[in-house]
């Protein structure tokens, strides 16, 4: 273990890279869905508007995701270069495996909830416009239904593969924690505050059995339209002998 304020942080793989790729893919898929009704001369009242609506939602989600992770990628680059770093701790591979498994389980659970919400939205739109199609022409618009099923399948695949990719990245990441004034990277997972509606509410030293942790409580914006915020905590194990440095981190981040 060492104090990275006197040594540059080790340069590792940028933890936001996967998010940047995901945001770019979603943006492309959304844009194609918006353009398809025009390129295929699709009847707007027979599924065209619905596809544009779905595409717009996917495109907007992709652009937001891309913007967020581009900002995180820049922040991670600064931290990995040692800029503004308050502490840099290293751990054993066993500690890394335990922590990454907990993160993987939480990631999977969150994705299942989000996929259920998106599935309900897509199914509702598909049923609504299929009923309109039947009322207008007496038959269901088959290509439109297939496109909706394709979009849903793509989102389901992304929802399933994203946690697995993040888990593999975390398992092979450098077993370390890098703490800066605007964020931290722990076992390959990045958490930021001070931008895009996120804020560090509290950081404190807490006891977890025989081990002490630095516990960060972070607030982030979940729905900009209604200004709804959610909070979550991140526990960073304090290596033996680094208790004094951990107290300095708390004092530096809480302005004590």
Secondary structure per residue as TSV (DSSP state, phi and psi in degrees):
chain	resnum	aa	ss	phi	psi
A	1	X	-	360.0	149.7
A	2	X	B	-156.5	165.3
A	3	X	-	-92.2	112.5
A	4	X	T	-75.7	-5.0
A	5	X	T	-69.4	-16.2
A	6	X	S	-108.7	-5.2
A	7	X	S	-140.6	141.9
A	8	X	-	-66.8	146.4
A	9	X	-	-67.4	148.1
A	10	X	-	-68.5	134.0
A	11	X	-	-76.3	118.2
A	12	X	-	-124.4	-174.5
A	13	X	-	-67.5	136.3
A	14	X	-	-67.9	120.4
A	15	X	T	-69.7	-13.9
A	16	X	T	-91.0	-0.8
A	17	X	H	-61.5	-42.7
A	18	X	H	-61.9	-39.3
A	19	X	H	-65.5	-37.7
A	20	X	H	-62.8	-43.9
A	21	X	H	-64.6	-43.5
A	22	X	H	-61.0	-44.9
A	23	X	H	-61.8	-39.3
A	24	X	H	-66.3	-42.8
A	25	X	H	-64.1	-46.2
A	26	X	H	-61.4	-39.6
A	27	X	H	-63.3	-42.6
A	28	X	H	-65.6	-44.9
A	29	X	H	-61.7	-44.3
A	30	X	H	-62.9	-42.0
A	31	X	H	-64.7	-40.8
A	32	X	H	-65.1	-39.0
A	33	X	H	-64.5	-37.0
A	34	X	H	-68.3	-35.1
A	35	X	H	-83.4	-25.3
A	36	X	H	-56.3	-45.6
A	37	X	H	-57.9	-33.5
A	38	X	H	-76.5	-41.8
A	39	X	H	-68.1	-34.0
A	40	X	T	-94.8	5.3
A	41	X	T	52.3	47.9
A	42	X	-	-78.7	142.9
A	43	X	-	-66.6	118.5
A	44	X	G	-64.8	-32.1
A	45	X	G	-85.2	-1.8
A	46	X	G	-123.1	46.0
A	47	X	T	110.8	-16.5
A	48	X	H	-63.7	-49.2
A	49	X	H	-63.0	-37.8
A	50	X	H	-63.2	-43.1
A	51	X	H	-65.9	-39.4
A	52	X	H	-63.5	-40.5
A	53	X	H	-62.9	-47.6
A	54	X	H	-61.5	-44.8
A	55	X	H	-61.4	-39.2
A	56	X	H	-64.4	-41.6
A	57	X	H	-62.4	-45.2
A	58	X	H	-65.3	-42.1
A	59	X	H	-62.3	-45.7
A	60	X	H	-62.4	-43.9
A	61	X	H	-61.2	-41.4
A	62	X	H	-64.6	-43.2
A	63	X	H	-65.8	-40.5
A	64	X	H	-63.8	-45.3
A	65	X	H	-60.3	-43.7
A	66	X	H	-62.5	-44.7
A	67	X	H	-63.3	-44.3
A	68	X	H	-61.9	-46.7
A	69	X	H	-77.2	-24.5
A	70	X	H	-65.5	-40.8
A	71	X	H	-65.3	-40.4
A	72	X	H	-66.8	-36.6
A	73	X	H	-62.7	-41.1
A	74	X	H	-65.9	-40.5
A	75	X	H	-63.8	-42.6
A	76	X	H	-63.5	-38.8
A	77	X	H	-60.9	-41.7
A	78	X	H	-64.0	-45.2
A	79	X	H	-63.2	-44.4
A	80	X	H	-68.5	-16.6
A	81	X	T	-92.5	-2.7
A	82	X	T	89.9	5.5
A	83	X	T	-75.8	121.2
A	84	X	T	69.4	17.7
A	85	X	E	-78.8	131.9
A	86	X	E	-96.0	-33.0
A	87	X	E	-154.9	147.6
A	88	X	E	-139.7	107.5
A	89	X	E	-115.9	147.4
A	90	X	E	-119.3	152.8
A	91	X	-	-132.5	175.0
A	92	X	-	-82.8	163.5
A	93	X	H	-66.3	-31.6
A	94	X	H	-63.2	-44.7
A	95	X	H	-62.2	-36.6
A	96	X	H	-65.2	-43.8
A	97	X	H	-63.4	-42.8
A	98	X	H	-63.9	-46.5
A	99	X	H	-65.6	-42.4
A	100	X	H	-69.3	-30.5
A	101	X	H	-67.4	-39.8
A	102	X	H	-63.4	-42.7
A	103	X	H	-64.3	-39.1
A	104	X	H	-63.3	-44.1
A	105	X	H	-61.8	-41.9
A	106	X	H	-67.6	-39.8
A	107	X	H	-62.1	-45.5
A	108	X	H	-60.0	-44.4
A	109	X	H	-62.0	-44.4
A	110	X	H	-63.4	-40.5
A	111	X	H	-66.9	-35.7
A	112	X	H	-62.5	-41.7
A	113	X	H	-64.7	-46.7
A	114	X	H	-62.6	-39.7
A	115	X	H	-65.7	-38.3
A	116	X	H	-62.1	-40.8
A	117	X	H	-65.5	-48.1
A	118	X	H	-64.1	-39.7
A	119	X	H	-61.1	-43.9
A	120	X	H	-60.4	-40.4
A	121	X	H	-64.9	-47.1
A	122	X	H	-65.8	-43.2
A	123	X	H	-62.6	-42.9
A	124	X	H	-62.0	-44.4
A	125	X	H	-65.2	-40.5
A	126	X	H	-63.9	-45.4
A	127	X	H	-64.4	-43.9
A	128	X	H	-60.3	-50.2
A	129	X	H	-75.6	-22.4
A	130	X	H	-69.4	-39.2
A	131	X	H	-64.3	-40.5
A	132	X	H	-63.9	-39.8
A	133	X	H	-63.7	-42.7
A	134	X	H	-64.3	-41.6
A	135	X	H	-66.8	-31.7
A	136	X	H	-85.1	-44.1
A	137	X	H	-118.5	-8.0
A	138	X	S	84.8	3.6
A	139	X	S	-146.7	159.1
A	140	X	-	-81.0	140.0
A	141	X	-	-77.6	96.5
A	142	X	H	-58.8	-48.9
A	143	X	H	-58.0	-38.8
A	144	X	H	-63.4	-45.6
A	145	X	H	-62.0	-41.1
A	146	X	H	-65.0	-38.6
A	147	X	H	-63.8	-43.6
A	148	X	H	-62.3	-41.5
A	149	X	H	-65.2	-36.1
A	150	X	H	-65.4	-43.0
A	151	X	H	-62.1	-43.6
A	152	X	H	-64.4	-40.4
A	153	X	H	-64.5	-41.5
A	154	X	H	-61.9	-45.0
A	155	X	H	-64.4	-36.9
A	156	X	H	-65.5	-40.1
A	157	X	H	-65.2	-43.8
A	158	X	H	-62.2	-42.3
A	159	X	H	-62.0	-33.4
A	160	X	H	-81.1	-40.5
A	161	X	H	-81.4	-29.7
A	162	X	H	-59.5	-47.8
A	163	X	H	-63.0	-36.6
A	164	X	H	-65.4	-41.5
A	165	X	H	-65.2	-41.9
A	166	X	H	-64.8	-37.1
A	167	X	H	-66.5	-43.4
A	168	X	H	-63.3	-40.7
A	169	X	H	-63.7	-42.2
A	170	X	H	-65.6	-37.8
A	171	X	H	-68.0	-29.0
A	172	X	H	-99.9	-1.7
A	173	X	S	-71.9	161.1
A	174	X	-	-62.7	128.6
A	175	X	S	-73.7	83.2
A	176	X	E	-150.6	166.9
A	177	X	E	-129.1	128.9
A	178	X	E	-117.5	118.4
A	179	X	E	-113.8	125.6
A	180	X	E	-124.3	-177.5
A	181	X	S	-73.1	-20.3
A	182	X	S	-120.2	10.5
A	183	X	E	166.7	-177.8
A	184	X	E	-151.0	156.1
A	185	X	E	-124.6	122.1
A	186	X	E	-131.1	122.0
A	187	X	T	50.2	41.3
A	188	X	T	84.5	-6.5
A	189	X	E	-98.7	132.2
A	190	X	E	-104.8	140.7
A	191	X	E	-136.4	130.1
A	192	X	E	-126.6	161.4
A	193	X	-	-151.6	167.2
A	194	X	S	92.1	3.1
A	195	X	S	-154.1	160.9
A	196	X	T	53.8	37.8
A	197	X	T	82.1	0.9
A	198	X	-	-93.2	151.0
A	199	X	E	-151.6	139.5
A	200	X	E	-83.1	110.4
A	201	X	E	-80.9	-39.1
A	202	X	E	-162.4	146.6
A	203	X	E	-137.4	130.9
A	204	X	E	-149.7	162.8
A	205	X	E	-93.2	122.9
A	206	X	E	-125.4	153.2
A	207	X	E	-96.7	133.7
A	208	X	E	-128.4	83.8
A	209	X	T	72.0	-122.7
A	210	X	T	-89.7	2.4
A	211	X	E	-125.1	141.9
A	212	X	E	-97.7	146.3
A	213	X	E	-128.7	151.4
A	214	X	E	-88.7	117.7
A	215	X	E	-105.4	119.6
A	216	X	E	-102.0	128.4
A	217	X	E	-107.3	116.9
A	218	X	E	-119.2	135.2
A	219	X	E	-106.7	137.5
A	220	X	E	-138.8	155.5
A	221	X	E	-82.4	122.1
A	222	X	E	-98.9	-32.4
A	223	X	E	-141.5	103.1
A	224	X	T	-62.1	-31.2
A	225	X	T	-66.6	-34.5
A	226	X	T	-109.6	5.3
A	227	X	T	51.5	50.5
A	228	X	E	-96.8	131.4
A	229	X	E	-115.3	149.8
A	230	X	E	-126.6	156.0
A	231	X	E	-123.6	152.9
A	232	X	E	-148.6	162.6
A	233	X	E	-117.3	148.7
A	234	X	E	-125.8	125.3
A	235	X	E	-101.8	124.5
A	236	X	E	-113.0	112.0
A	237	X	E	-58.7	137.1
A	238	X	-	-93.0	115.3
A	239	X	-	-62.2	148.2
A	240	X	T	-55.2	133.1
A	241	X	T	91.5	-7.1
A	242	X	-	-107.1	17.1
A	243	X	H	-61.8	-40.7
A	244	X	H	-63.9	-40.4
A	245	X	H	-65.0	-36.5
A	246	X	H	-63.5	-39.0
A	247	X	H	-64.4	-37.0
A	248	X	H	-65.9	-36.3
A	249	X	H	-63.5	-45.9
A	250	X	H	-59.0	-47.8
A	251	X	H	-62.3	-39.7
A	252	X	H	-68.9	-38.5
A	253	X	H	-83.4	-29.6
A	254	X	H	-94.9	2.1
A	255	X	T	71.1	29.1
A	256	X	-	-86.7	360.0
